[in-house]
Amino acid sequence: MQTLKLADDLMPLARNGFKRVTVRTGSRGIVPGPMVFEATDGSEEDVLVNVTQATVVSLREAPLWALEGESLRTSQELWAVLERFYPTVTLDSQITCNRV
């Protein structure tokens, strides 16, 4: 089964169906189908989700559905959010966008 680590503070959003999009740097090999979100420190219970779409693009080409899923309007805004987890990310970085 596919797994993806998720920040502990985001786990309740995933559990309640409000966290519907994830974005990670690089190509993660994620495919449509079942996936488990795991808390980064293990303090939250795992959440089973179903990946409906997975796309690998440059950050500058982030799909609209990924931006909207994070309540953003531009790839510049997404860049600022990703810097929390990936300080060296650039607009040319490859990212994997997943819709669940």
C-alpha positions in Angstrom: 0.0 0.0 0.0 1.2 3.5 -0.8 2.0 5.7 2.2 2.7 9.4 2.6 3.8 11.2 5.7 1.6 14.2 6.6 2.4 16.9 9.2 0.7 16.1 12.5 -1.3 19.3 12.5 -2.9 18.3 9.1 -4.0 14.8 10.1 -7.4 16.0 11.6 -8.1 17.8 8.3 -7.3 14.6 6.4 -9.4 12.5 8.7 -12.4 14.8 8.4 -12.1 15.0 4.6 -10.9 18.6 4.4 -7.3 17.8 3.3 -7.9 16.7 -0.3 -4.6 17.7 -2.0 -1.0 17.0 -1.2 2.1 18.5 -2.9 5.6 17.0 -2.5 8.9 17.8 -4.2 10.2 15.4 -6.7 8.6 12.5 -8.5 7.1 10.3 -5.8 5.7 7.4 -7.9 2.3 7.8 -6.5 -0.5 6.3 -8.6 -4.3 6.4 -8.3 -5.6 4.0 -5.7 -5.6 3.4 -1.9 -3.0 5.3 0.2 -2.4 5.8 3.9 -1.5 9.1 5.4 0.9 8.6 8.3 1.6 11.3 10.9 5.2 12.5 10.9 5.7 11.7 14.6 3.1 8.9 14.9 1.0 10.7 17.4 -2.1 10.7 15.2 -3.9 7.7 13.8 -3.3 6.8 10.2 -5.9 7.9 7.6 -6.8 5.7 4.6 -7.6 7.8 1.5 -8.1 7.1 -2.2 -5.8 8.9 -4.7 -7.9 9.9 -7.7 -5.2 11.9 -9.5 -1.4 12.2 -9.4 0.6 14.6 -11.5 4.3 15.4 -11.8 5.1 18.9 -13.0 7.4 21.9 -12.3 6.1 24.0 -9.4 5.6 26.9 -11.9 3.1 24.6 -13.8 1.2 23.4 -10.8 -2.3 22.4 -11.9 -5.3 24.7 -10.9 -6.9 21.8 -8.9 -3.8 21.6 -6.7 -3.7 25.3 -6.1 -7.4 25.4 -5.3 -7.1 22.4 -3.1 -4.6 24.3 -1.0 -6.8 27.5 -1.1 -4.2 29.2 -3.3 -4.4 31.1 -6.6 -0.9 31.1 -8.0 2.2 29.0 -8.1 4.0 31.8 -6.3 1.7 31.3 -3.3 2.3 27.5 -3.4 6.0 28.2 -3.5 5.7 30.1 -0.2 3.7 27.3 1.4 6.2 24.6 0.3 9.1 26.5 1.7 7.9 25.4 5.2 8.8 21.9 4.4 11.3 22.3 1.5 13.5 25.4 2.1 15.4 24.9 -1.1 12.4 24.6 -3.4 12.3 26.8 -6.5 9.7 27.5 -9.2 11.6 25.1 -11.4 11.5 22.3 -8.9 9.7 19.2 -9.9 6.6 18.5 -7.7 4.1 15.7 -7.3 0.5 16.8 -6.9 -2.0 14.3 -5.5 -5.8 14.6 -5.3 -7.6 12.3 -2.8 
